[in-house]
Amino acid sequence: TKNIRASMRPWKPASYILEVANEIQPKSNFLAFTAHIFYDDYISKVIDAVKENPLINKVFISTPSEKIFRELNAELEEIKIEHEIKLTVNKGRNFGPLFWEFGKDLLDFEYFIHLHSKKSKHTRKDVAKDWSDRFWNQFAQDIGLISRTLSIMEKDKHIGISYPLVSDIIAPMNFA
C-alpha cells in the first residue's frame, strides 16, 4: 500500500518554458485564435488579445449572444483582422462550439489558441476569476509566452497541448 499511496500524490508537470528562446516568426496559416464568449465583459479581452499579436492569422468566435456578435464583429472589423463569428447555442461547454462550428477551418492552421469567458456558479467567484485571469493573461496577452510555447511545440512535435498550471488556484482533485 505504500507504493500505491506514493503514486496518488497530485501530479505536477515540469515547467521549462521560461528558459526557451522565442524563435517564432509570423507566417500565414500559423496561428488561429478561438474563443467561446458568453459574457460581454470579455469583448475587450478578445480585442486586446488579438490586436497586438502578429502571430495570429485569424480569429474564430462563437457566442450565443447577438449583442456580443455585433460588438465583436464591429471591433474586429475596426482592427482589420480576418475573423469569423458564429451565433451558437451555449451547449457542449466551450468545446462543442469550437469543434462543431470551426473544426474543419482549424485544420488549415498549424496551431490554435482556445479560450472562453470563464465564470462559474459552482465555485467561489475569486477562484473562477483567478483561474480565468491566468488563462487569458498567459494565452491571450503575453505574446512572449505564446511565442516561447509555440517554439517548444515547433521543436518537439510530440507536444500537442499547453495550459497554465493552476493547481495553486484549483484543488488538485479537480485534475482527475
OpenMM code with the backbone's topology and positions (N, CA, C; nanometers):
from openmm import Vec3, app, unit

residues = "THR LYS ASN ILE ARG ALA SER MET ARG PRO TRP LYS PRO ALA SER TYR ILE LEU GLU VAL ALA ASN GLU ILE GLN PRO LYS SER ASN PHE LEU ALA PHE THR ALA HIS ILE PHE TYR ASP ASP TYR ILE SER LYS VAL ILE ASP ALA VAL LYS GLU ASN PRO LEU ILE ASN LYS VAL PHE ILE SER THR PRO SER GLU LYS ILE PHE ARG GLU LEU ASN ALA GLU LEU GLU GLU ILE LYS ILE GLU HIS GLU ILE LYS LEU THR VAL ASN LYS GLY ARG ASN PHE GLY PRO LEU PHE TRP GLU PHE GLY LYS ASP LEU LEU ASP PHE GLU TYR PHE ILE HIS LEU HIS SER LYS LYS SER LYS HIS THR ARG LYS ASP VAL ALA LYS ASP TRP SER ASP ARG PHE TRP ASN GLN PHE ALA GLN ASP ILE GLY LEU ILE SER ARG THR LEU SER ILE MET GLU LYS ASP LYS HIS ILE GLY ILE SER TYR PRO LEU VAL SER ASP ILE ILE ALA PRO MET ASN PHE ALA".split()
positions = [
    Vec3(0.0810, -0.1214, 0.0000),
    Vec3(0.0000, 0.0000, 0.0000),
    Vec3(0.0849, 0.1273, 0.0000),
    Vec3(0.2068, 0.1206, 0.0474),
    Vec3(0.2910, 0.2403, 0.0461),
    Vec3(0.3148, 0.2916, -0.0958),
    Vec3(0.3429, 0.2004, -0.1879),
    Vec3(0.3690, 0.2411, -0.3256),
    Vec3(0.2450, 0.3001, -0.3913),
    Vec3(0.1291, 0.2432, -0.3626),
    Vec3(0.0062, 0.2970, -0.4200),
    Vec3(-0.0183, 0.4381, -0.3683),
    Vec3(-0.0023, 0.4583, -0.2404),
    Vec3(-0.0244, 0.5921, -0.1840),
    Vec3(0.0762, 0.6929, -0.2387),
    Vec3(0.1989, 0.6510, -0.2557),
    Vec3(0.3007, 0.7425, -0.3093),
    Vec3(0.2626, 0.7874, -0.4501),
    Vec3(0.2033, 0.6982, -0.5282),
    Vec3(0.1666, 0.7356, -0.6647),
    Vec3(0.0375, 0.8165, -0.6696),
    Vec3(-0.0307, 0.8317, -0.5586),
    Vec3(-0.1556, 0.9063, -0.5550),
    Vec3(-0.1338, 1.0558, -0.5288),
    Vec3(-0.0091, 1.0955, -0.5136),
    Vec3(0.0184, 1.2380, -0.4929),
    Vec3(-0.0258, 1.3172, -0.6158),
    Vec3(-0.0654, 1.4417, -0.5974),
    Vec3(-0.1059, 1.5225, -0.7124),
    Vec3(0.0078, 1.5342, -0.8145),
    Vec3(-0.0292, 1.5215, -0.9391),
    Vec3(0.0659, 1.5315, -1.0479),
    Vec3(0.1020, 1.6780, -1.0704),
    Vec3(0.2282, 1.7058, -1.0864),
    Vec3(0.2736, 1.8416, -1.1153),
    Vec3(0.3717, 1.8362, -1.2313),
    Vec3(0.3394, 1.9008, -1.3412),
    Vec3(0.4287, 1.8955, -1.4569),
    Vec3(0.5536, 1.9800, -1.4359),
    Vec3(0.6591, 1.9406, -1.5027),
    Vec3(0.7809, 2.0218, -1.5012),
    Vec3(0.7596, 2.1383, -1.5967),
    Vec3(0.8119, 2.2519, -1.5631),
    Vec3(0.7974, 2.3689, -1.6495),
    Vec3(0.9342, 2.4207, -1.6867),
    Vec3(0.9577, 2.4317, -1.8146),
    Vec3(1.0838, 2.4853, -1.8618),
    Vec3(1.0610, 2.5931, -1.9667),
    Vec3(0.9390, 2.6400, -1.9770),
    Vec3(0.9035, 2.7331, -2.0834),
    Vec3(0.9762, 2.8672, -2.0740),
    Vec3(1.0058, 2.9134, -1.9540),
    Vec3(1.0716, 3.0433, -1.9404),
    Vec3(1.2165, 3.0396, -1.9873),
    Vec3(1.2737, 2.9203, -1.9977),
    Vec3(1.4132, 2.9071, -2.0377),
    Vec3(1.4300, 2.8969, -2.1893),
    Vec3(1.3224, 2.8950, -2.2645),
    Vec3(1.3270, 2.8741, -2.4086),
    Vec3(1.3306, 3.0085, -2.4817),
    Vec3(1.4141, 3.0147, -2.5831),
    Vec3(1.4216, 3.1366, -2.6642),
    Vec3(1.3027, 3.1426, -2.7592),
    Vec3(1.2574, 3.2627, -2.7871),
    Vec3(1.1494, 3.2837, -2.8826),
    Vec3(1.2094, 3.2820, -3.0230),
    Vec3(1.1720, 3.1814, -3.1003),
    Vec3(1.2244, 3.1697, -3.2358),
    Vec3(1.1129, 3.1708, -3.3399),
    Vec3(0.9949, 3.2100, -3.3007),
    Vec3(0.8788, 3.2059, -3.3891),
    Vec3(0.8643, 3.3384, -3.4638),
    Vec3(0.8441, 3.3275, -3.5944),
    Vec3(0.8185, 3.4435, -3.6789),
    Vec3(0.6788, 3.4300, -3.7388),
    Vec3(0.6101, 3.5428, -3.7597),
    Vec3(0.4767, 3.5355, -3.8195),
    Vec3(0.4815, 3.4716, -3.9585),
    Vec3(0.3843, 3.3853, -3.9864),
    Vec3(0.3702, 3.3270, -4.1194),
    Vec3(0.2237, 3.2932, -4.1413),
    Vec3(0.1847, 3.2738, -4.2657),
    Vec3(0.0431, 3.2514, -4.2962),
    Vec3(-0.0037, 3.1154, -4.2453),
    Vec3(-0.1298, 3.1112, -4.2112),
    Vec3(-0.1970, 2.9909, -4.1597),
    Vec3(-0.1196, 2.9234, -4.0467),
    Vec3(-0.0624, 3.0043, -3.9596),
    Vec3(0.0161, 2.9510, -3.8496),
    Vec3(-0.0672, 2.9397, -3.7226),
    Vec3(-0.1317, 3.0513, -3.6823),
    Vec3(-0.1994, 3.0539, -3.5531),
    Vec3(-0.3379, 3.1157, -3.5641),
    Vec3(-0.4371, 3.0399, -3.5187),
    Vec3(-0.5739, 3.0915, -3.5094),
    Vec3(-0.6034, 3.1182, -3.3624),
    Vec3(-0.6846, 3.2170, -3.3385),
    Vec3(-0.7311, 3.2480, -3.2030),
    Vec3(-0.8784, 3.2119, -3.1988),
    Vec3(-0.9170, 3.1241, -3.1069),
    Vec3(-1.0561, 3.0837, -3.0945),
    Vec3(-1.1051, 3.1127, -2.9532),
    Vec3(-1.2309, 3.1475, -2.9433),
    Vec3(-1.2886, 3.1726, -2.8111),
    Vec3(-1.4394, 3.1531, -2.8163),
    Vec3(-1.4936, 3.1028, -2.7075),
    Vec3(-1.6382, 3.0977, -2.6883),
    Vec3(-1.6706, 3.2059, -2.5862),
    Vec3(-1.7460, 3.3056, -2.6291),
    Vec3(-1.7711, 3.4228, -2.5450),
    Vec3(-1.9185, 3.4264, -2.5047),
    Vec3(-1.9401, 3.4048, -2.3765),
    Vec3(-2.0742, 3.4054, -2.3193),
    Vec3(-2.1027, 3.5365, -2.2462),
    Vec3(-1.9977, 3.6002, -2.1944),
    Vec3(-2.0126, 3.7225, -2.1156),
    Vec3(-1.9562, 3.8415, -2.1916),
    Vec3(-2.0332, 3.9499, -2.1995),
    Vec3(-1.9911, 4.0640, -2.2808),
    Vec3(-1.8712, 4.1406, -2.2238),
    Vec3(-1.8385, 4.1207, -2.0959),
    Vec3(-1.7208, 4.1890, -2.0433),
    Vec3(-1.5906, 4.1267, -2.0964),
    Vec3(-1.6013, 4.0208, -2.1740),
    Vec3(-1.4838, 3.9597, -2.2357),
    Vec3(-1.4566, 4.0132, -2.3763),
    Vec3(-1.5432, 4.0961, -2.4286),
    Vec3(-1.5213, 4.1535, -2.5616),
    Vec3(-1.3878, 4.2273, -2.5663),
    Vec3(-1.3626, 4.3107, -2.4673),
    Vec3(-1.2364, 4.3863, -2.4657),
    Vec3(-1.1157, 4.2941, -2.4500),
    Vec3(-1.1321, 4.1821, -2.3785),
    Vec3(-1.0212, 4.0868, -2.3640),
    Vec3(-0.9858, 4.0248, -2.4987),
    Vec3(-1.0868, 3.9912, -2.5777),
    Vec3(-1.0612, 3.9357, -2.7110),
    Vec3(-0.9859, 4.0379, -2.7957),
    Vec3(-1.0346, 4.1592, -2.7979),
    Vec3(-0.9713, 4.2628, -2.8805),
    Vec3(-0.8276, 4.2875, -2.8347),
    Vec3(-0.8066, 4.3002, -2.7045),
    Vec3(-0.6709, 4.3199, -2.6532),
    Vec3(-0.5796, 4.2041, -2.6911),
    Vec3(-0.6323, 4.0836, -2.6917),
    Vec3(-0.5513, 3.9653, -2.7220),
    Vec3(-0.5067, 3.9607, -2.8673),
    Vec3(-0.5924, 4.0010, -2.9579),
    Vec3(-0.5604, 3.9805, -3.0995),
    Vec3(-0.5036, 4.1025, -3.1704),
    Vec3(-0.5263, 4.2217, -3.1181),
    Vec3(-0.4848, 4.3398, -3.1942),
    Vec3(-0.3337, 4.3620, -3.1964),
    Vec3(-0.2634, 4.3139, -3.0963),
    Vec3(-0.1187, 4.3368, -3.0891),
    Vec3(-0.0354, 4.2126, -3.1167),
    Vec3(-0.0992, 4.1001, -3.1456),
    Vec3(-0.0242, 3.9761, -3.1638),
    Vec3(-0.0042, 3.9479, -3.3130),
    Vec3(0.1177, 3.9668, -3.3639),
    Vec3(0.1432, 3.9474, -3.5069),
    Vec3(0.1384, 3.8008, -3.5505),
    Vec3(0.1359, 3.7076, -3.4563),
    Vec3(0.1328, 3.5654, -3.4910),
    Vec3(-0.0067, 3.5166, -3.5280),
    Vec3(-0.1100, 3.5876, -3.4814),
    Vec3(-0.2481, 3.5438, -3.5048),
    Vec3(-0.2913, 3.5801, -3.6464),
    Vec3(-0.3319, 3.4769, -3.7219),
    Vec3(-0.3747, 3.4971, -3.8602),
    Vec3(-0.5249, 3.5169, -3.8744),
    Vec3(-0.6013, 3.4516, -3.7878),
    Vec3(-0.7468, 3.4609, -3.7989),
    Vec3(-0.8089, 3.4366, -3.6624),
    Vec3(-0.9250, 3.4983, -3.6418),
    Vec3(-0.9982, 3.4873, -3.5159),
    Vec3(-1.1303, 3.4157, -3.5436),
    Vec3(-1.1597, 3.3147, -3.4614),
    Vec3(-1.2854, 3.2413, -3.4682),
    Vec3(-1.3549, 3.2565, -3.3328),
    Vec3(-1.4762, 3.3108, -3.3352),
    Vec3(-1.5504, 3.3340, -3.2110),
    Vec3(-1.6877, 3.2681, -3.2216),
    Vec3(-1.7274, 3.1994, -3.1159),
    Vec3(-1.8654, 3.1520, -3.1039),
    Vec3(-1.9272, 3.2237, -2.9850),
    Vec3(-2.0550, 3.2527, -2.9973),
    Vec3(-2.1269, 3.3205, -2.8897),
    Vec3(-2.2772, 3.2925, -2.9040),
    Vec3(-2.3485, 3.2813, -2.7933),
    Vec3(-2.4935, 3.2682, -2.8017),
    Vec3(-2.5641, 3.4048, -2.8043),
    Vec3(-2.4866, 3.5130, -2.7967),
    Vec3(-2.5437, 3.6470, -2.7818),
    Vec3(-2.5326, 3.7310, -2.9096),
    Vec3(-2.6470, 3.7797, -2.9560),
    Vec3(-2.6456, 3.8680, -3.0733),
    Vec3(-2.5727, 3.9988, -3.0428),
    Vec3(-2.5853, 4.0481, -2.9206),
    Vec3(-2.5152, 4.1708, -2.8806),
    Vec3(-2.3637, 4.1514, -2.8893),
    Vec3(-2.3131, 4.0418, -2.8339),
    Vec3(-2.1695, 4.0133, -2.8390),
    Vec3(-2.1264, 3.9942, -2.9843),
    Vec3(-2.2078, 3.9241, -3.0635),
    Vec3(-2.1788, 3.9037, -3.2052),
    Vec3(-2.1571, 4.0381, -3.2752),
    Vec3(-2.2523, 4.1304, -3.2587),
    Vec3(-2.2447, 4.2614, -3.3255),
    Vec3(-2.1242, 4.3424, -3.2781),
    Vec3(-2.1057, 4.3487, -3.1454),
    Vec3(-1.9964, 4.4302, -3.0911),
    Vec3(-1.8592, 4.3755, -3.1292),
    Vec3(-1.8416, 4.2446, -3.1190),
    Vec3(-1.7130, 4.1854, -3.1556),
    Vec3(-1.6859, 4.2013, -3.3044),
    Vec3(-1.7882, 4.1810, -3.3856),
    Vec3(-1.7706, 4.1970, -3.5297),
    Vec3(-1.7248, 4.3387, -3.5633),
    Vec3(-1.7895, 4.4379, -3.5045),
    Vec3(-1.7520, 4.5782, -3.5300),
    Vec3(-1.6083, 4.6059, -3.4845),
    Vec3(-1.5719, 4.5579, -3.3661),
    Vec3(-1.4358, 4.5810, -3.3128),
    Vec3(-1.3303, 4.5109, -3.3982),
    Vec3(-1.3559, 4.3871, -3.4392),
    Vec3(-1.2597, 4.3128, -3.5204),
    Vec3(-1.2472, 4.3728, -3.6602),
    Vec3(-1.3579, 4.4236, -3.7145),
    Vec3(-1.3525, 4.4948, -3.8433),
    Vec3(-1.2632, 4.6178, -3.8311),
    Vec3(-1.2778, 4.6886, -3.7209),
    Vec3(-1.2014, 4.8119, -3.6989),
    Vec3(-1.0503, 4.7859, -3.6930),
    Vec3(-1.0082, 4.6758, -3.6310),
    Vec3(-0.8646, 4.6491, -3.6236),
    Vec3(-0.8152, 4.5681, -3.7436),
    Vec3(-0.9069, 4.5405, -3.8360),
    Vec3(-0.8727, 4.4781, -3.9632),
    Vec3(-0.8014, 4.3434, -3.9495),
    Vec3(-0.8610, 4.2555, -3.8722),
    Vec3(-0.8091, 4.1195, -3.8629),
    Vec3(-0.9136, 4.0238, -3.9191),
    Vec3(-0.8683, 3.9256, -3.9947),
    Vec3(-0.9601, 3.8290, -4.0512),
    Vec3(-1.0306, 3.7555, -3.9379),
    Vec3(-1.1622, 3.7405, -3.9499),
    Vec3(-1.2371, 3.6782, -3.8408),
    Vec3(-1.3654, 3.6141, -3.8901),
    Vec3(-1.4157, 3.5242, -3.8095),
    Vec3(-1.5438, 3.4601, -3.8331),
    Vec3(-1.6109, 3.4458, -3.6969),
    Vec3(-1.7336, 3.4938, -3.6879),
    Vec3(-1.8096, 3.4855, -3.5636),
    Vec3(-1.9384, 3.4110, -3.5934),
    Vec3(-1.9728, 3.3167, -3.5076),
    Vec3(-2.0960, 3.2409, -3.5277),
    Vec3(-2.1818, 3.2464, -3.4020),
    Vec3(-2.3115, 3.2635, -3.4241),
    Vec3(-2.4083, 3.2530, -3.3149),
    Vec3(-2.4326, 3.1051, -3.2901),
    Vec3(-2.4137, 3.0625, -3.1668),
    Vec3(-2.4288, 2.9214, -3.1324),
    Vec3(-2.5085, 2.9078, -3.0036),
    Vec3(-2.5580, 2.7892, -2.9816),
    Vec3(-2.6192, 2.7618, -2.8520),
    Vec3(-2.5060, 2.7453, -2.7512),
    Vec3(-2.5354, 2.7664, -2.6265),
    Vec3(-2.4338, 2.7539, -2.5217),
    Vec3(-2.4392, 2.6127, -2.4630),
    Vec3(-2.4089, 2.5142, -2.5480),
    Vec3(-2.4093, 2.3737, -2.5068),
    Vec3(-2.2761, 2.3119, -2.5450),
    Vec3(-2.2408, 2.2060, -2.4748),
    Vec3(-2.1151, 2.1385, -2.5052),
    Vec3(-1.9980, 2.2120, -2.4453),
    Vec3(-2.0266, 2.2843, -2.3360),
    Vec3(-1.9267, 2.3701, -2.2730),
    Vec3(-1.8692, 2.4600, -2.3810),
    Vec3(-1.7389, 2.4825, -2.3820),
    Vec3(-1.6829, 2.5682, -2.4866),
    Vec3(-1.6279, 2.4846, -2.6014),
    Vec3(-1.6127, 2.3525, -2.5823),
    Vec3(-1.5562, 2.2688, -2.6874),
    Vec3(-1.6588, 2.2306, -2.7931),
    Vec3(-1.7849, 2.2226, -2.7554),
    Vec3(-1.8888, 2.1935, -2.8537),
    Vec3(-1.8861, 2.2952, -2.9662),
    Vec3(-1.9020, 2.4236, -2.9350),
    Vec3(-1.8963, 2.5242, -3.0404),
    Vec3(-1.7607, 2.5277, -3.1135),
    Vec3(-1.6520, 2.5056, -3.0404),
    Vec3(-1.5187, 2.5076, -3.1025),
    Vec3(-1.5086, 2.4050, -3.2142),
    Vec3(-1.5347, 2.2798, -3.1841),
    Vec3(-1.5138, 2.1741, -3.2829),
    Vec3(-1.6290, 2.1617, -3.3820),
    Vec3(-1.7506, 2.1850, -3.3367),
    Vec3(-1.8645, 2.1733, -3.4266),
    Vec3(-1.8646, 2.2863, -3.5292),
    Vec3(-1.8435, 2.4075, -3.4839),
    Vec3(-1.8515, 2.5237, -3.5741),
    Vec3(-1.7232, 2.5496, -3.6529),
    Vec3(-1.6069, 2.5250, -3.5924),
    Vec3(-1.4813, 2.5672, -3.6547),
    Vec3(-1.3806, 2.4543, -3.6782),
    Vec3(-1.4172, 2.3320, -3.6435),
    Vec3(-1.3229, 2.2206, -3.6534),
    Vec3(-1.2555, 2.2079, -3.7887),
    Vec3(-1.3315, 2.2098, -3.8969),
    Vec3(-1.2730, 2.1960, -4.0316),
    Vec3(-1.1847, 2.3155, -4.0662),
    Vec3(-1.2261, 2.4342, -4.0286),
    Vec3(-1.1451, 2.5543, -4.0568),
    Vec3(-1.0118, 2.5499, -3.9837),
    Vec3(-1.0119, 2.4987, -3.8622),
    Vec3(-0.8895, 2.4956, -3.7816),
    Vec3(-0.7852, 2.4004, -3.8380),
    Vec3(-0.8268, 2.3060, -3.9197),
    Vec3(-0.7309, 2.2148, -3.9831),
    Vec3(-0.6358, 2.2887, -4.0777),
    Vec3(-0.6738, 2.4095, -4.1192),
    Vec3(-0.5882, 2.4896, -4.2071),
    Vec3(-0.4747, 2.5589, -4.1318),
    Vec3(-0.4748, 2.5512, -3.9992),
    Vec3(-0.3752, 2.6192, -3.9172),
    Vec3(-0.2860, 2.5181, -3.8462),
    Vec3(-0.1612, 2.5570, -3.8265),
    Vec3(-0.0697, 2.4696, -3.7538),
    Vec3(-0.1078, 2.4630, -3.6060),
    Vec3(-0.1512, 2.5759, -3.5491),
    Vec3(-0.1836, 2.5837, -3.4065),
    Vec3(-0.3057, 2.6727, -3.3873),
    Vec3(-0.3708, 2.6536, -3.2732),
    Vec3(-0.4738, 2.7494, -3.2338),
    Vec3(-0.4720, 2.7656, -3.0830),
    Vec3(-0.5093, 2.8844, -3.0413),
    Vec3(-0.5293, 2.9170, -2.9004),
    Vec3(-0.6796, 2.9111, -2.8781),
    Vec3(-0.7219, 2.8443, -2.7723),
    Vec3(-0.8646, 2.8407, -2.7434),
    Vec3(-0.8900, 2.8832, -2.5987),
    Vec3(-0.9763, 2.9816, -2.5850),
    Vec3(-1.0143, 3.0325, -2.4533),
    Vec3(-1.1661, 3.0489, -2.4483),
    Vec3(-1.2163, 3.0716, -2.3314),
    Vec3(-1.3582, 3.1046, -2.3190),
    Vec3(-1.3768, 3.1993, -2.2024),
    Vec3(-1.4951, 3.2589, -2.1982),
    Vec3(-1.5239, 3.3565, -2.0922),
    Vec3(-1.5686, 3.2815, -1.9685),
    Vec3(-1.4715, 3.2464, -1.8878),
    Vec3(-1.4944, 3.1596, -1.7716),
    Vec3(-1.5524, 3.2361, -1.6532),
    Vec3(-1.6663, 3.1913, -1.6121),
    Vec3(-1.7262, 3.2309, -1.4850),
    Vec3(-1.8013, 3.1077, -1.4396),
    Vec3(-1.8037, 3.0841, -1.3130),
    Vec3(-1.8684, 2.9630, -1.2654),
    Vec3(-1.9612, 2.9936, -1.1490),
    Vec3(-2.0791, 2.9372, -1.1550),
    Vec3(-2.1741, 2.9498, -1.0441),
    Vec3(-2.1512, 2.8392, -0.9422),
    Vec3(-2.0551, 2.7495, -0.9722),
    Vec3(-2.0328, 2.6329, -0.8876),
    Vec3(-1.9067, 2.6451, -0.8026),
    Vec3(-1.8450, 2.7604, -0.8016),
    Vec3(-1.7238, 2.7798, -0.7228),
    Vec3(-1.7209, 2.9237, -0.6715),
    Vec3(-1.6303, 2.9506, -0.5798),
    Vec3(-1.6183, 3.0885, -0.5300),
    Vec3(-1.5785, 3.1801, -0.6455),
    Vec3(-1.6335, 3.3010, -0.6466),
    Vec3(-1.6064, 3.3953, -0.7552),
    Vec3(-1.4583, 3.4277, -0.7692),
    Vec3(-1.3873, 3.4400, -0.6582),
    Vec3(-1.2460, 3.4749, -0.6669),
    Vec3(-1.1649, 3.3625, -0.7311),
    Vec3(-1.2030, 3.2375, -0.7081),
    Vec3(-1.1322, 3.1240, -0.7689),
    Vec3(-1.1540, 3.1251, -0.9201),
    Vec3(-1.2773, 3.1386, -0.9633),
    Vec3(-1.3070, 3.1410, -1.1064),
    Vec3(-1.2385, 3.2597, -1.1737),
    Vec3(-1.2388, 3.3745, -1.1093),
    Vec3(-1.1740, 3.4922, -1.1678),
    Vec3(-1.0228, 3.4732, -1.1776),
    Vec3(-0.9613, 3.4204, -1.0717),
    Vec3(-0.8162, 3.3957, -1.0755),
    Vec3(-0.7805, 3.2968, -1.1855),
    Vec3(-0.8592, 3.1907, -1.1964),
    Vec3(-0.8373, 3.0882, -1.2989),
    Vec3(-0.8472, 3.1506, -1.4378),
    Vec3(-0.9547, 3.2250, -1.4606),
    Vec3(-0.9768, 3.2884, -1.5901),
    Vec3(-0.8685, 3.3908, -1.6219),
    Vec3(-0.8341, 3.4740, -1.5239),
    Vec3(-0.7299, 3.5754, -1.5463),
    Vec3(-0.5981, 3.5111, -1.5867),
    Vec3(-0.5629, 3.4016, -1.5205),
    Vec3(-0.4367, 3.3357, -1.5533),
    Vec3(-0.4392, 3.2847, -1.6974),
    Vec3(-0.5469, 3.2196, -1.7364),
    Vec3(-0.5559, 3.1691, -1.8732),
    Vec3(-0.5480, 3.2822, -1.9750),
    Vec3(-0.6275, 3.3860, -1.9552),
    Vec3(-0.6301, 3.4957, -2.0523),
    Vec3(-0.4976, 3.5706, -2.0539),
    Vec3(-0.4380, 3.5939, -1.9378),
    Vec3(-0.3103, 3.6657, -1.9351),
    Vec3(-0.2001, 3.5863, -2.0045),
    Vec3(-0.1946, 3.4565, -1.9802),
    Vec3(-0.0854, 3.3771, -2.0346),
    Vec3(-0.1078, 3.3345, -2.1783),
    Vec3(-0.2303, 3.3047, -2.2155),
    Vec3(-0.2536, 3.2515, -2.3500),
    Vec3(-0.3190, 3.3500, -2.4451),
    Vec3(-0.3434, 3.4686, -2.4005),
    Vec3(-0.4015, 3.5680, -2.4896),
    Vec3(-0.3183, 3.6950, -2.4953),
    Vec3(-0.2624, 3.7368, -2.3831),
    Vec3(-0.1984, 3.8680, -2.3809),
    Vec3(-0.0471, 3.8653, -2.3711),
    Vec3(0.0127, 3.7578, -2.3232),
    Vec3(0.1581, 3.7512, -2.3081),
    Vec3(0.2190, 3.6958, -2.4367),
    Vec3(0.2482, 3.7848, -2.5313),
    Vec3(0.2981, 3.7439, -2.6624),
    Vec3(0.4302, 3.6687, -2.6498),
    Vec3(0.5148, 3.7080, -2.5559),
    Vec3(0.6408, 3.6376, -2.5348),
    Vec3(0.6187, 3.4937, -2.4916),
    Vec3(0.5260, 3.4732, -2.4000),
    Vec3(0.4963, 3.3380, -2.3526),
    Vec3(0.4334, 3.2545, -2.4640),
    Vec3(0.3439, 3.3156, -2.5398),
    Vec3(0.2818, 3.2452, -2.6525),
    Vec3(0.3905, 3.2034, -2.7516),
    Vec3(0.4815, 3.2938, -2.7835),
    Vec3(0.5892, 3.2639, -2.8786),
    Vec3(0.6804, 3.1532, -2.8278),
    Vec3(0.7160, 3.1587, -2.7008),
    Vec3(0.8023, 3.0535, -2.6442),
    Vec3(0.7310, 2.9184, -2.6431),
    Vec3(0.6022, 2.9199, -2.6115),
    Vec3(0.5248, 2.7962, -2.6135),
    Vec3(0.5236, 2.7365, -2.7533),
    Vec3(0.4998, 2.8200, -2.8531),
    Vec3(0.4968, 2.7716, -2.9915),
    Vec3(0.6353, 2.7261, -3.0372),
    Vec3(0.7397, 2.7911, -2.9881),
    Vec3(0.8768, 2.7478, -3.0204),
    Vec3(0.9003, 2.6053, -2.9706),
    Vec3(0.8550, 2.5776, -2.8488),
    Vec3(0.8693, 2.4432, -2.7923),
    Vec3(0.7911, 2.3426, -2.8766),
    Vec3(0.6694, 2.3781, -2.9131),
    Vec3(0.5863, 2.2866, -2.9904),
    Vec3(0.6423, 2.2640, -3.1305),
    Vec3(0.7038, 2.3649, -3.1874),
    Vec3(0.7664, 2.3500, -3.3191),
    Vec3(0.8858, 2.2547, -3.3127),
    Vec3(0.9610, 2.2602, -3.2044),
    Vec3(1.0795, 2.1757, -3.1895),
    Vec3(1.0453, 2.0322, -3.1514),
    Vec3(0.9373, 2.0128, -3.0775),
    Vec3(0.9005, 1.8799, -3.0303),
    Vec3(0.7565, 1.8515, -3.0713),
    Vec3(0.7400, 1.7811, -3.1814),
    Vec3(0.6060, 1.7544, -3.2360),
    Vec3(0.5257, 1.6560, -3.1503),
    Vec3(0.5852, 1.6019, -3.0439),
    Vec3(0.5114, 1.5169, -2.9515),
    Vec3(0.4258, 1.6010, -2.8560),
    Vec3(0.4530, 1.7295, -2.8483),
    Vec3(0.3756, 1.8176, -2.7616),
    Vec3(0.2594, 1.8728, -2.8425),
    Vec3(0.1393, 1.8496, -2.7937),
    Vec3(0.0223, 1.8911, -2.8691),
    Vec3(-0.0709, 1.9835, -2.7937),
    Vec3(-0.0454, 2.0052, -2.6658),
    Vec3(-0.1333, 2.0930, -2.5882),
    Vec3(-0.0504, 2.1605, -2.4802),
    Vec3(-0.0880, 2.2815, -2.4506),
    Vec3(-0.0214, 2.3565, -2.3448),
    Vec3(-0.1281, 2.4279, -2.2631),
    Vec3(-0.1060, 2.4355, -2.1348),
    Vec3(-0.2003, 2.5035, -2.0470),
    Vec3(-0.1251, 2.5542, -1.9252),
    Vec3(-0.1753, 2.6601, -1.8636),
    Vec3(-0.1067, 2.7112, -1.7449),
    Vec3(-0.1330, 2.6220, -1.6238),
    Vec3(-0.0366, 2.6131, -1.5386),
    Vec3(-0.0520, 2.5388, -1.4150),
    Vec3(-0.1398, 2.6209, -1.3206),
    Vec3(-0.2473, 2.5608, -1.2744),
    Vec3(-0.3415, 2.6318, -1.1870),
    Vec3(-0.3671, 2.5578, -1.0567),
    Vec3(-0.2803, 2.4634, -1.0215),
    Vec3(-0.3043, 2.3845, -0.9008),
    Vec3(-0.2942, 2.4685, -0.7736),
    Vec3(-0.2358, 2.5877, -0.7840),
    Vec3(-0.2350, 2.6770, -0.6686),
    Vec3(-0.3695, 2.7490, -0.6527),
    Vec3(-0.4534, 2.7434, -0.7560),
    Vec3(-0.5844, 2.8086, -0.7536),
    Vec3(-0.6953, 2.7058, -0.7327),
    Vec3(-0.6861, 2.5969, -0.8076),
    Vec3(-0.7889, 2.4937, -0.8059),
    Vec3(-0.7297, 2.3699, -0.7401),
    Vec3(-0.8046, 2.3081, -0.6531),
    Vec3(-0.7561, 2.1895, -0.5811),
    Vec3(-0.7129, 2.0807, -0.6791),
    Vec3(-0.6028, 2.0114, -0.6473),
    Vec3(-0.5536, 1.9055, -0.7360),
    Vec3(-0.6569, 1.7980, -0.7697),
    Vec3(-0.7541, 1.7765, -0.6822),
    Vec3(-0.8550, 1.6740, -0.7110),
    Vec3(-0.9333, 1.7055, -0.8377),
    Vec3(-0.9373, 1.8318, -0.8778),
    Vec3(-1.0102, 1.8698, -0.9989),
    Vec3(-0.9361, 1.8331, -1.1254),
    Vec3(-0.8154, 1.7805, -1.1152),
    Vec3(-0.7375, 1.7428, -1.2317),
    Vec3(-0.7493, 1.5945, -1.2637),
    Vec3(-0.8375, 1.5241, -1.1949),
    Vec3(-0.8501, 1.3795, -1.2165),
    Vec3(-0.9024, 1.3513, -1.3554),
] * unit.nanometer
topology = app.Topology()
chain = topology.addChain("A")
for resn in residues:
    res = topology.addResidue(resn, chain)
    for name in ("N", "CA", "C"):
        topology.addAtom(name, app.Element.getBySymbol(name[0]), res)
